[in-house]
Amino acid sequence: MPLYHYSPGRLAALLAKMEAPPKAFVMFLPIDTPGDCLDKIGVWGTKRFVRFKVSRQAEQRDLVVAGGFFDPLRAPKSFQGFRSLMITNLKNWGIKRPHYERGWVQYVTPKAWQLELTTPEERRAEAQALVARATSKALRHLRTQTAEREARVARGAQALQPLVNRRVKIGFNCLAQDVQQRRVALADARARKKRAFNEQRFGLLDLGVTYADEELDTCNSWQEVKRRRRDFPQPAWKNREDERAAQIARERQESERAVELFRAQCA
């Protein structure tokens, strides 16, 4: 039934029951209870209670039967109802108990129920098991978070990789463009110096005479080149080749002037 169908008083009582801690019980039976009766109690209790147990210890004068209700709202509405239920069950199972004995069955808190039912060694082992489970759960959660964080980082790096590649390509292109511009500027400067050296040396501009890069980079005139070649002379055959190239260039110029003069006279 939906909660809005309840009256305010009944709804408050229901919420109080829902917020109450789970109920548990402890029951004391005669120490000489037959084993077959204990088996009946065990079959009955394990189906209806949480961690149901029958404890028989040497220093105890009674058998201790304890268990926790699965659902507090489905437990008997009153302690008297649960006590009457247990009296009827004990009679049906053939278990006798002293008449007019007080406190043979009690409602207790889960903590008191655990203290009554377990030994210090069992409670210590249970606490260690709880700590181990909590530690294992925390480690699994930490590993899961670490794996998720690493996966997010990997996805982010993968998503940024195309952008990084484009930026790297643009940077290399800019560097390559600067290098290419410097190379072109250096080649132009060397070509101008070469023409100037040829004009100062042979009186000609366009020749196939070559100069060393060190000469073109460090010297500004043919006289400086000549002084440098005293310390770093070039082979004799190179000088002869240069003179021959200059002679061929002069002869070509004279031939071209003769052809032009002949054409002018014929015209």
N, C-alpha and C positions, 0 to 999 in steps of 0.2 A: 504494500500500500504506500502511495506517495506520502512524504512527510507533511504536506500541507493539509492532509485529511485528519491529522492528529490534533487534539486539543493542546493548548499551551502547556498545561500541567503534565499531560502524558508525554508530550514531546520533550519537556525538560527532564522527566524521569528516564526516558529512553536515551537521551544524550548522556545523562549521568552514568547509566549502565555501560554505554559504549566507551566512555572515557575511563571507567574503573579498570584496575589491573585484573588480569586473568585470575580466576579463582582456582584454588587447589585445596586438597583435603589430605588429612592424615588420619589413619584408623589403626587402633591397636587391637590385636587378636591374641587369644591364648597361645602360649608357646608350644603347647601340645596339639595344635590343630593338625589333623591328618593331612598327608601329602596329596591325596586325591581332591580334598576340598581346596587346597591351595592351587591345584591345577585349574579348578573351576574358576577360582578368583582371578587367576592369571589370564585365562581365555576371555573372561568378561571384561577385565580391566584394560587389556591391551587394545581392545576394539573401541573403547569409550573415552580413554584418557591419554594425555600426553605424558610420555616418559613414565608410564606406570611401572611400579616395582614393588616387590615384596622383599623386605630386608630381614634377614635372620643373622644376628650376631651373638657371640658367646656371652658377652656381658649384659645383654638385654634380657629382661624378664618377659617381654612381649614380642610378638611379631609386629613389624611396622609395615603397613600397607599405605602407599602414597601415590598420588597421581594428580595431574592438572587437567582441567576441562578444556576440550578443544575450542569451544565457543561459549564464553560466559553467558551470553544471552539465551542459550539453550539449556543451561544448567537449571536445576530446580529453583523455583522462585524464592524459596526460603530454606534456611538450614534445617528446620523441622521436617520439611518435605524430603530433603536428602537423607536425613537420619531415619525417617520411616522407611524409605526405599532400601537402605542398607539393612535394617532390621529384617525386612521381608526377604531380601536376598540371602542373608546369612541363615535364616531358618530353612529356606529351600535348599541350600547347599549342605545342610547338616552341621553347621558350625555353631557350637554353644559358646555363650559368653556369660559372664556373671551378671546377675540382675542388679539393677540400681547402681551401676557403675557410671561415674561421671567422667566426661572427657574422653571416652573411648573412640569417638569420631569428632573431628574438628575441621572447621574451615580455617585455612592459614594463608598467609601471603606466599608468593612463589619463593621468596628468599628463605622463609622459615621452613617451607616444604623441602627445599633442597638441603638445608642444614640437618633436618631430621632424617632424610633419606640417605645421605651420602656420608662417607668418611672424609677426614681431612686429606688423605692421599688422593681420593677420587676427585675432590674439589680442586686440589692442586693440579692434577692431570687435566681436568676439564678447563681450568683457567689457562694452562699452557697451550691446550689445543685451540682455545679461543684466540689467544694471542698469535699463534701460528697462522690460523685462518685469516685473521685481520691483516697480519703482515703480508701473507701471500696475496690477499686481495689488493692491498695497497701497491705491492710490486707489480701485479698485473695491470692495475690502473695506470701506474707510472710508465710501464712499457708501452701500453696502448697510447698514452698521451705522447710519448716520445716518438712512436711510429707515426702517429698522425701529424706531429709537428714536422718530422723529417719529410713526410709525404707532401705537406703543404709547401715546404721550402723547395722540394724538388719540382713541384708543379709551378711554383713561382719562377724558379730558375729556367725551367723549360719554356714558360711563356715569355720571359724576357730575352731568351737567347736570340730570336730574330732581330729584336731591337738592338741588342749588343752587336750582332753581326753587321747590321746596317751602319751603326755608329763607327765600328772599326773600319769598315770599307770606306766610309766617308773620310775618316782620318788618314788612312793610307793614301787615298786619292789626293787629298790636300798636300800631304808630304811629297807624293810623287810629282804633283804639279809644280810645287816649289823647286824640287830638284831639277825637273825638266826645264823650268824657266832659267835656273842658274846655269844649266848646261848650254842652253841657247845663247844666253848672254855671254858666257865664256867663249863659245865658238865664234860669236860675232866680234868680240874684242880681239881674239887671236887672228881672225881674218883681216881685220883692219891693220893690225900691227904687221902682219905678213905683207900686205900691199905697201905699207910704209917702208918696210925694210927693203923690199925689192926696188922701190923707186929710188931710195937713197943709195942702194948698192949698184943697181944696173940701169937706173933711169927708166925702168919699165914697171907697170902695175900688175898686169896679169901674167904670171909665170907659174910653171909647175915646180918651182923651187920650194922645198920644205924646210922648216926650222923645228928644232926641238921644242917640246912644250915648256921646258924650263926657260928657254931663251925667250919665248913669246910671253911668258908670265912675269919674268923678272926684268927684262930689258925694254927700254922705251925707244931706242934708236939703233941704227946699224952699227954705230961706233961702240955702243955698249956691248952688242953681240960680238964684235971683233975682240974687245978686251976680254970677254968671258971665254972666247974660244982659245985664247992664249993659255988659260988654265985648264980648259976642257976641250982640247982640239978634236975636230972631227976627222974621219978618214980622208986621205988624199983623193980617193976615187969620188967621194961625195962632192968635194970642191970642183973636180973636173966635170961631174954631171951637172952641177949648178951653172958653170960657165957655158957648157954646151947648150943647156936649155935656154940661157939668155941669148946666145948667138943665134939659135933657131928662131927665137921670138923676134930678134932684130931683123933677120932676113925676111920673116913673114911680113913684118910691118913695111919694109922697103918694097916687097913685091906688091903688097896691097896699095901702097902709094903710087907705084908705077902703073898699076892697072887703072887706078882712078884717074891719073894724069892722061893716060892713053885714051880713056873714054871721053875725058873732057875735050881733048884735041879733036877727036873724031866727031863729037857733037858740034 
